[in-house]
Amino acid sequence: MPDSSFTVRPDFLADLNIKHTADAPLGALTWYRTGGHAAILASPSNVAQLSTLVSRCHEEHVPITVLGAGANLLVRDEGVDAVVVRLDDPNFKNITIDEKQGSIVAGAGVDLFKLVPASARAGLDGLVHIAGIPATVGGAVRMNAGGAFGDIGESVKRVQVMSDAGQVYYRDRDDLEFNYRSTNITAPFILEVEFELTPADSDELMKRYKEIYFYKKNSQPMGDKSAGCCFKNPPAEVGATAGQLIDRAGLKGYTVGGASVSELHANFVVAEPGKTTSSDLLAVIDHVQQTIAQRHGIDLEREVVVW
Ligand SMILES: Cc1cc2nc3c(=O)[nH]c(=O)nc-3n(C[C@H](O)[C@H](O)[C@H](O)COP(=O)(O)OP(=O)(O)OC[C@H]3O[C@@H](n4cnc5c(N)ncnc54)[C@H](O)[C@@H]3O)c2cc1C
């Protein structure tokens, strides 16, 4: 039964030949495995279909948003009163490698777990530093995903995007900015990304890829249901990371329902499978923010995106 609280009608896209489902559960499409439904979940087959869909939403003032690998996403239990798009068609998952030019062009739907080792095997340096980060190319560029070894933005040369009216255009490196978990790409859809990479020995790159991958696996609760680091680190002058502040406040293990602050890494809020609601996760997040604000006067900014 469609959720009657949604204002987006279940038949909103009925006259368009675009694959979609009304009142579609989103939880299974996120790493947290929690949360409600999307009013409509659509999987366009190509850029032309996406453009038609985006224009329709624009004309009818219906909100539209895009889901990547769901690795940085917390969907509220109430769900999302919008058209949610997945770029999961093979047309959004192409990878073109040019070893001579040192470039890789990847569709927004490409999984980083596939792209990063492929770049190492091709002997192209510039992506192995983001080994082990779960994401699609679109989600990783939107968030400027990265960590101790660098961010994805460092290697981005050009990005193909779509406006909220469905127009496709490019943004080039000289007008792109990549900051801590953010970019100045304001277009709602990233479609394709060109990376500029440096030729290097593929065996050496594979070795580094594995080292970084296992470093991450051993220092973070990769096996637990999470969205990675929950909060952004505060400015350097604070002198502590978000994880250190949360740990020192004695919040490791703080639990609401099935949600808790990870014992392994205090900046991860993890969910016990099958026993956690998004409301539990949000309650833990709120408590952490309030505790750190009271103790240190610091407002921890959420890194995880809440829908
Ligand atoms: C175990 C674990 C470890 C993690 N470790 C790290 C880490 O080390 N470093 C790090 O930076 N992050 C880390 N993360 C968080 C996550 O991997 C990144 O934020 C990643 O960039 C999310 O990509 P995604 O495709 O899953 O995007 P989603 O979570 O699906 O979406 C995130 C945001 O990106 C937008 N988006 C998605 N696709 C597109 C697109 N094509 N065009 C425009 N916008 C888009 C969404 O609308 C949303 O606002 C981790 C997460 C987990 C679960």
The ligand as a Tripos MOL2 file, in Angstrom:
@<TRIPOS>MOLECULE
LIG
   53    58     1     0     0
SMALL
NO_CHARGES

@<TRIPOS>ATOM
      1 C1         32.3210    1.5410    6.6090 C.3       1 LIG1
      2 C2         32.3980    2.9320    6.0360 C.ar      1 LIG1
      3 C3         33.6280    3.5780    5.9560 C.ar      1 LIG1
      4 C4         33.7140    4.8740    5.4260 C.ar      1 LIG1
      5 N1         34.9300    5.4940    5.3530 N.ar      1 LIG1
      6 C5         35.0240    6.7250    4.7850 C.ar      1 LIG1
      7 C6         36.3120    7.3720    4.6510 C.ar      1 LIG1
      8 O1         37.3500    6.8490    5.0130 O.2       1 LIG1
      9 N2         36.3280    8.6150    4.0910 N.ar      1 LIG1
     10 C7         35.1870    9.2390    3.6490 C.ar      1 LIG1
     11 O2         35.2690   10.3580    3.1330 O.2       1 LIG1
     12 N3         33.9720    8.6390    3.7720 N.ar      1 LIG1
     13 C8         33.8740    7.4100    4.3240 C.ar      1 LIG1
     14 N4         32.6470    6.8150    4.4570 N.ar      1 LIG1
     15 C9         31.4390    7.5250    4.0190 C.3       1 LIG1
     16 C10        31.0880    7.2560    2.5530 C.3       1 LIG1
     17 O3         31.8230    6.1670    2.0800 O.3       1 LIG1
     18 C11        31.4040    8.4760    1.6840 C.3       1 LIG1
     19 O4         30.7690    9.6550    2.1450 O.3       1 LIG1
     20 C12        30.9860    8.2760    0.2280 C.3       1 LIG1
     21 O5         31.4270    9.3750   -0.5140 O.3       1 LIG1
     22 C13        29.4860    8.0850    0.0610 C.3       1 LIG1
     23 O6         29.2350    7.7720   -1.2950 O.3       1 LIG1
     24 P1         27.8600    7.0910   -1.7130 P.3       1 LIG1
     25 O7         27.9210    6.7920   -3.1650 O.co2     1 LIG1
     26 O8         27.5540    5.9670   -0.8080 O.co2     1 LIG1
     27 O9         26.8500    8.2890   -1.4850 O.3       1 LIG1
     28 P2         25.4500    8.2440   -0.6800 P.3       1 LIG1
     29 O10        25.7160    7.9170    0.7370 O.co2     1 LIG1
     30 O11        24.4780    7.4140   -1.3960 O.co2     1 LIG1
     31 O12        25.0260    9.7720   -0.8000 O.3       1 LIG1
     32 C14        25.7640   10.7660   -0.1070 C.3       1 LIG1
     33 C15        25.4210   12.1390   -0.7130 C.3       1 LIG1
     34 O13        25.9340   12.1790   -2.0540 O.3       1 LIG1
     35 C16        24.8880   12.5030   -2.9560 C.3       1 LIG1
     36 N5         25.1270   11.8000   -4.2240 N.ar      1 LIG1
     37 C17        25.2500   10.4680   -4.4320 C.ar      1 LIG1
     38 N6         25.4410   10.2160   -5.7370 N.ar      1 LIG1
     39 C18        25.4340   11.4160   -6.3760 C.ar      1 LIG1
     40 C19        25.5480   11.8320   -7.7440 C.ar      1 LIG1
     41 N7         25.7150   10.9580   -8.7470 N.pl3     1 LIG1
     42 N8         25.4700   13.1520   -8.0210 N.ar      1 LIG1
     43 C20        25.2930   14.0600   -7.0390 C.ar      1 LIG1
     44 N9         25.1740   13.7510   -5.7390 N.ar      1 LIG1
     45 C21        25.2380   12.4370   -5.4060 C.ar      1 LIG1
     46 C22        23.6100   12.0330   -2.2650 C.3       1 LIG1
     47 O14        22.4710   12.7230   -2.7720 O.3       1 LIG1
     48 C23        23.9210   12.3720   -0.8220 C.3       1 LIG1
     49 O15        23.6870   13.7380   -0.5710 O.3       1 LIG1
     50 C24        32.5300    5.5160    4.9680 C.ar      1 LIG1
     51 C25        31.3050    4.8550    5.0330 C.ar      1 LIG1
     52 C26        31.2340    3.5750    5.5630 C.ar      1 LIG1
     53 C27        29.8930    2.8780    5.6020 C.3       1 LIG1
@<TRIPOS>BOND
     1     1     2 1
     2     2     3 ar
     3     2    52 ar
     4     3     4 ar
     5     4     5 ar
     6     4    50 ar
     7     5     6 ar
     8     6     7 ar
     9     6    13 1
    10     7     8 2
    11     7     9 ar
    12     9    10 ar
    13    10    11 2
    14    10    12 ar
    15    12    13 ar
    16    13    14 ar
    17    14    15 1
    18    14    50 ar
    19    15    16 1
    20    16    17 1
    21    16    18 1
    22    18    19 1
    23    18    20 1
    24    20    21 1
    25    20    22 1
    26    22    23 1
    27    23    24 1
    28    24    25 2
    29    24    26 1
    30    24    27 1
    31    27    28 1
    32    28    29 2
    33    28    30 1
    34    28    31 1
    35    31    32 1
    36    32    33 1
    37    33    34 1
    38    33    48 1
    39    34    35 1
    40    35    36 1
    41    35    46 1
    42    36    37 ar
    43    36    45 ar
    44    37    38 ar
    45    38    39 ar
    46    39    40 ar
    47    39    45 ar
    48    40    41 1
    49    40    42 ar
    50    42    43 ar
    51    43    44 ar
    52    44    45 ar
    53    46    47 1
    54    46    48 1
    55    48    49 1
    56    50    51 ar
    57    51    52 ar
    58    52    53 1
@<TRIPOS>SUBSTRUCTURE
     1 LIG1         1 GROUP 0 **** ****
